Amino acid sequence: MKNTGLYQSILAEYPLVDYEKNRESEGHISLVTESERFDVVEGMTFAQRRYRLGNGRETDVYLVTIAPDAKVQLASSVSPLRKVRMVKRHAAEFPGKVLFAMNAGFFHYFNGGDLTPYGMQIMHGAVIAEPGNKEKPWYTNHWVGSLKDGTPVIADAEEYFNDYYGKVAYAVGGGLTLIREGKITLHNDPDIDPRTAVALAKDGTVILMCADGRSKRSAGLTYGDMIELYQGLGYEIETLLNLDGGGSTTVVLMDGEGKPYIKNVPSGPPIPLSYTQYDLFKPEPEGELMARAVADCLLVIAK
């Protein structure tokens, strides 16, 4: 059994806080409206909701719920040559199969387009990066993906080496777990930011979530807000994993012709830094919203 010790390192640097006291301090969130809901395919539902935070501000949230028997699979797309690419371009890696795409792992970007992904990356069964960077344990211990038989998994570095080594088809790294083994593991983060997350319920349901933020229309969420939101969806959540949020948060759906389009409102800067292929920010064609290029994406593909 391999013991990486990463989770204990995370707890030492990011100690847990009392969830009930957190909710008393920040206030509870409440559903304002659900403006859109539709079945992407049988067993996979997309919904757009608006929540009111404890401070009175409101946030737009995008949810994808995948039933255990849905004929879909979590997949990953990893940028080539350690470059960054926009979520829409990641979606093009699986022509005719992608149903949904969102940003995923944390990464560090350098001028010129080079990057260092912090977490695990596996694509088509090929291991690009394994979990367990002791210098960045909070970014590299946990991961989400699917096994070669299509089973969705959210796990940590020790579980990868002990239970899943050689069995993973697709994976991307994540950040802190907010629910772990069915128990709330709230790390203190009072910032209200755009968020990206994924959860696995005890019955095998997968729930993907993105929240817009840093704008007058949409504030974002705190960690405590994310937990309360997920607990209000009617599922017994086994694991809730925070992914890279902020300016990276991007939601991509497919139009009637199977072409990817941005569904949310990314919070990148209003002016692109430049116009080269691998810039961190780049305007989308035909007047679409600007989106940040990212190191990898979590996709839902048809089996």
C-alpha positions, 0 to 999 in steps of 0.5 A, a space after each residue: 500500500 502506497 502512502 503519499 501523506 498528501 491529504 494530511 499535508 493538505 489538512 495541515 495547511 488548510 484546516 477544516 472549519 465548522 460547516 454549521 458556523 460557516 453557514 451562520 456566518 455567511 448565510 444560507 443560499 436559496 434557489 431563485 429560479 430555474 430558467 432552463 432544463 432539458 435532457 441532453 440524452 437519456 439519463 443526462 440532464 442540463 439545468 440553468 439556475 439562479 441562486 441568492 446568496 446569504 449576502 443578498 447577491 445572486 449567482 448563475 449556476 449551470 448543472 449537468 446530472 448524469 444517471 448511473 445508467 446513462 450511455 455516456 462517459 466522463 472523458 478528458 482532453 489535455 492540451 498538446 505540447 504543454 500549451 493551453 487551448 480553449 474549452 471549445 477546442 478541447 471539445 473538438 478532440 472527440 468529433 461527434 461524441 462530446 455532449 458537454 465540456 467544462 474546464 477542469 485542472 489547475 495549472 500555471 501559465 507562463 508567457 508564450 503559452 507554456 504551462 505546468 499542469 498541477 494535477 493528474 492527466 490521463 487521456 485515452 489510457 495514456 498517462 501524461 501526469 500522475 497525481 501527488 506533487 508534494 509541493 502543491 498537494 492541495 492541487 495534485 492529490 485528488 482527481 476525477 475521471 473514468 475507468 476503462 469500463 466507463 465507471 466514474 471515479 473521484 479519488 486521491 493519489 493513494 487510491 490511484 496507486 493502490 486501487 486504480 493504477 493501470 485501470 484509468 481511461 481518462 482523468 484530470 486533477 482537482 483541488 480540495 474535496 468539500 465532501 469526502 466519504 460522505 462527510 463535509 470537509 469544509 476548508 476555509 475560503 470566504 471568497 465569492 468566486 466563479 466555481 467549477 466542481 464535480 460530485 459523485 453520489 452514493 448511487 453513482 450519479 455524477 453532478 457537474 457544476 459551474 457558477 459564473 462570478 465576478 460580475 454585477 449579474 453573477 457574484 459566484 460562490 464560496 466553498 460553503 455555498 457549494 456544499 449547501 447547493 449540492 446538498 440541496 439537489 436531492 442526492 446523497 453526495 459521497 464526494 464533492 471535488 473543487 476544480 479550477 474556477 475563477 477566470 477558467 470557469 467555462 461551460 460548453 454545450 453542443 448546438 443542433 449541428 453538433 458544434 460547440 458553443 459557450 453557454 455561460 459568461 466567463 469572467 476573463 478580462 474585457 480586452 484580449 492580451 493578444 491574438 496568437 493561437 495559444 494565448 491565455 485569453 482570446 476573443 471567440 469568432 463571430 462575436 462570441 464571449 471571450 474564454 480563457 484557454 486552459 490546460 485540460 477539460 472534463 468532458 461528457 462523451 457518448 459511449 
